[in-house]
Amino acid sequence: MNQTSEISEKQSPIHREIDGNVTFNNVSFRYPGTEVNVLNNISFKVSAGQTVAIVGTTGSGKTTLTKLISRLYDIHSGQIEIDGIDIKDYAFHSLRDQISYIEQDIFLFSKNVMDNILFGRDASEDAVIQAAKDAQAHDFIIKLPQGYETSVGERGVQLSGGERQRIAIARAFLSNPKILILDDSTSAIDSETEEKIQIAISRILKGRTTFIITHRLSQIRWADKILVLANGKIIAQGSHEDLLRTCEEYRKIFVTRFDKTLEELLEVQA
Amino acid sequence: MVYMGLDAEEYDRVYSDRVLFKRILAYFKQHLKKMIIVIIFLVLTSITAGILPYLTSLIIHQLEFSTSTTIIIGLVIATLLFNIITYLFNYINKTLSAVILNSVTYQLRADVESNVLIQDLSFFDKYPTGKIVSRINSDSQNFFEMAQIFIDSISSFLVVIIMLIPMFLIDAKLTLIFLAMVPVIFLFTLSFRKVARKKTLQGQRILAVVHSFVQETMSGIQIAKTFRQESTLYKEFKEINKKSFKINLNRALFMNVIFPGLSLIQGVMLGLILYFGGDTVLHNPTLSVSTLYLFIQSLWGLFFPLFSVAAFWPQFQTGMAAAERIFALIDSKPQVIQEDSQKINRIRGKVEIDNLQFYYNPEKPVFDHFSLKISPGESVAIVGHTGAGKSSLARILLRFYEFQAGTINIDGKDIRKLDLQDYRKQVGLIPQTPFLWADTLENNVKYGSPQATREEVLWALDQAGGKDWVENLTDGIETNIRERGKLLSMGQRQLVVFARVLLQDPAILILDEATASVDPFTETRIQEALEKIMEGRTSIIIAHRLRTVRHVDRIVVLDHGKIVEQGNHDTLMKNNGYYARLYNMYFKHQSYEFINEIHQQS
């Protein structure tokens, strides 16, 4: 229980390629040097390749939860396992090479678009363009003054939140992590951009375990598992259908937004 | 590039020195009695200060020609007494003038602030708040300093006159030599006047730019951090700060030319007096050593007052420029003018806009012959592309901007003839970005309805999406939610504004729907609360939510200030016209169909 805040690698840590099964066992967490738990008794199981949508109000602990998966912080009590092995037994680079984050505020270097997608990796120009196309970013990139050579970031062209997000998704296509954590907080006013962003998100989820923090109902609705967080606790979890039946607050979202009855909502699912 | 942002504001105007002087004097007139006392003591101080060198020269004379210790002791005591009296006179005069100066500055600041507060929103849209803040604070400070210099200079001037009289009686020739140099001092400093004024104005404007930048940075810090723009901001700040540094250094260097220049003149004058005076003492017995001493002493005594009178102009310019800027702000007139103030109580909320003409810029009319009637209690969604006139319509109805032609009637009465306070009480505004004060949650809800009880506040919060979240705040309803409500989430801030409007209970609601992404739980509360707020009120909504356009009584489709379509959602969709195209652009992604199908498209 009395852990130091310092995160260290075990002696002779495990190096392995991970599949992406994630288990949280009664995990509680408080930030180093504080007395109050931010997360309390979090337990859930995700199979490799599944998508988990994390929903909840601001301050419910969504972002914190995702930070624990790659051991950015050590937990206070409980256990986190990847493929049945405690994450504390893994070598750091095994975790961090195979777990990627797309954060809420996406950082772009003061370099060109190409370098920003490459992010220090080695890949052919064709591979970068393919990644950009998959991420629905190619179209807006070629419209920039110098296309892929356009300087972005602090000293370059300013990109919108949605555009940055798609650059980050292209980056993720290239790095192809086993576990992806996507903190999605953008919102587009127009349907066309919204459609592009959502297609990009839906594509990057495939073939990897993904944790997505999102306000987008389509991403929530189609996730394999939804975790509903409130004040650092999971108040409901399950599939869309499960939650429609069991979680009143969740049901209300869809009933109110679309003026549909529970039966109508379940119909499409079937 | 260096002078970007240093231009005059639109409300700036040029006042002649005479007009400025009159305006300034008007402020001092209120303190006439104190002013008279100050002037009396100024004269007294100048006389006693002028007598002191004469006393010293008498002592020297006694040392030279007499042996009477009694007289010398008497003279020494007299010198001491005169010093004390001078100090006392000076004390009274300085204290009183400090009182006057601070009162005048206080009044001036109060006048600016009260005029700024009555300005229309258009005024604040146009001018960054930082610049206005700087004008109210720094400029009134500069004005204060100018007024101080003004009083000091009057006193210096009196000292000069009083000291010149005995000097002239003792040796007219030396005095004339001395006086001949005075115009040189004045010419020297006056020649800098224009440039000094310009440089000072630039200095003040760049200071306002710096202020405004810092203020914006602080209020936008979250965004900046989110986009990791701190270093960019810092770079920009460095750029502006460097500019400010250059301009102010340039100004300081320029001002510094004046003072060393004066020292040079002082040296020349002293040389001339010593040369001619020493010559007279040696060859002409009419001038004694003690008299020459008196002369040199008076010269030293005169230099400082002369300096300050000469330096008075360039420094005076700072204050005059400040006064000019302040008066411009005091004199700027609001555009929205009520022709009458007919009292109204509860209104029904009938809105009739007839033949409206409105523009920000005459070459680009926003509305031209625009008409729209809204029945009491009707809910109307206004939709259209950016620039269609949605926000302008809201601003006009809120009386934030003045329209140029046509009529707007509220319950059949001309909007211009209503009591503005009464009218605004009847119009509730929910802006796109909620603005909350750094105060308790309770006071934020009560804002606009100060008489509301704790129960009413809780009721309003409950109506506006439920009050359970309030209990999670450290001090519940008494939690200070910090600047702009930053302790609350975006969605919660919207709920607070809803509660505020529910307490206000207006007959007309104007709502600009937020577009920020909010978590689905809070979003659901917002949508439910919205319905409650609209109930029984005339609602005009700049709609961004699909649910809203589907629920309102009528959708008004705007394009370039013209109504191109009207009707409810279903009818308009069937028409397959302008609205259907707008729907595909802005609303489709919020539909159930989209949410269900997008997954397949990937």
Boltz contact constraints between the chains, C-beta under 6 A:
constraints:
  - contact:
      token1: [A, 57]
      token2: [B, 519]
      max_distance: 6.0
  - contact:
      token1: [A, 57]
      token2: [B, 521]
      max_distance: 6.0
  - contact:
      token1: [A, 57]
      token2: [B, 522]
      max_distance: 6.0
  - contact:
      token1: [A, 58]
      token2: [B, 489]
      max_distance: 6.0
  - contact:
      token1: [A, 105]
      token2: [B, 226]
      max_distance: 6.0
  - contact:
      token1: [A, 107]
      token2: [B, 228]
      max_distance: 6.0
  - contact:
      token1: [A, 154]
      token2: [B, 232]
      max_distance: 6.0
  - contact:
      token1: [A, 187]
      token2: [B, 517]
      max_distance: 6.0
  - contact:
      token1: [A, 189]
      token2: [B, 515]
      max_distance: 6.0
  - contact:
      token1: [A, 190]
      token2: [B, 585]
      max_distance: 6.0
  - contact:
      token1: [A, 190]
      token2: [B, 586]
      max_distance: 6.0
  - contact:
      token1: [A, 191]
      token2: [B, 585]
      max_distance: 6.0
  - contact:
      token1: [A, 191]
      token2: [B, 588]
      max_distance: 6.0
  - contact:
      token1: [A, 191]
      token2: [B, 589]
      max_distance: 6.0
  - contact:
      token1: [A, 194]
      token2: [B, 589]
      max_distance: 6.0
  - contact:
      token1: [A, 198]
      token2: [B, 598]
      max_distance: 6.0
  - contact:
      token1: [A, 199]
      token2: [B, 601]
      max_distance: 6.0
  - contact:
      token1: [A, 199]
      token2: [B, 602]
      max_distance: 6.0
  - contact:
      token1: [A, 202]
      token2: [B, 599]
      max_distance: 6.0
  - contact:
      token1: [A, 202]
      token2: [B, 602]
      max_distance: 6.0
  - contact:
      token1: [A, 203]
      token2: [B, 602]
      max_distance: 6.0
  - contact:
      token1: [A, 215]
      token2: [B, 517]
      max_distance: 6.0
  - contact:
      token1: [A, 215]
      token2: [B, 519]
      max_distance: 6.0
  - contact:
      token1: [A, 215]
      token2: [B, 520]
      max_distance: 6.0
  - contact:
      token1: [A, 217]
      token2: [B, 595]
      max_distance: 6.0
  - contact:
      token1: [A, 218]
      token2: [B, 595]
      max_distance: 6.0
  - contact:
      token1: [A, 218]
      token2: [B, 598]
      max_distance: 6.0
  - contact:
      token1: [A, 221]
      token2: [B, 595]
      max_distance: 6.0
  - contact:
      token1: [A, 222]
      token2: [B, 599]
      max_distance: 6.0
  - contact:
      token1: [A, 252]
      token2: [B, 524]
      max_distance: 6.0
  - contact:
      token1: [A, 253]
      token2: [B, 520]
      max_distance: 6.0
  - contact:
      token1: [A, 253]
      token2: [B, 524]
      max_distance: 6.0
  - contact:
      token1: [A, 256]
      token2: [B, 524]
      max_distance: 6.0
  - contact:
      token1: [A, 256]
      token2: [B, 527]
      max_distance: 6.0
  - contact:
      token1: [A, 258]
      token2: [B, 592]
      max_distance: 6.0
  - contact:
      token1: [A, 268]
      token2: [B, 596]
      max_distance: 6.0
